[in-house]
């Protein structure tokens, strides 16, 4: 996939940033490596993330300026669409949930929350929809940026299922069909390996 600079016409000479390329340009801040992975996958059409990674355009610019200051604001070509109002609402609810568990060490956590939430809108495992390499990398991201969320997932539930279950529990809306996970016929949908 060609990558072009934000707002510009196709730039044949534009650099198609890889994970390694982005990481080489990183400023050395917390969560650089997770951001680099997610952004590189998005630039190459290998994630479900919408326009601006699921951030606002100003937030995408701020993220790039802070973490990868010499990279500019590249976007995929063609540009992914923005979310519909209904999906944006859903993303906002999940992002609010994730944000409540942030470590509180670094501003990047505030950007990662809506990015992870936007990944929840895809149909695959969350790590795949975010363009990460596997569940281990997603769990490492969550441990780094949202450690209390990882602690809450004490049974190691699949991340997307877990986030929506938290949302249901926190709002008092219970959609699970069984009184407990152990008694549930959907157990294997919610737990087990994410490959
Ligand atoms: S295993 Fe069943 S009860 Fe537990 S979260 Fe999944 S659907 Fe809900």
Boltz pocket constraint, residues with backbone or C-beta under 6 A from the ligand:
constraints:
  - pocket:
      binder: B
      contacts: [[A, 161], [A, 165], [A, 175], [A, 176], [A, 177], [A, 178], [A, 179], [A, 180], [A, 181], [A, 182], [A, 184], [A, 185], [A, 186], [A, 187], [A, 188], [A, 189], [A, 190]]
      max_distance: 6.0
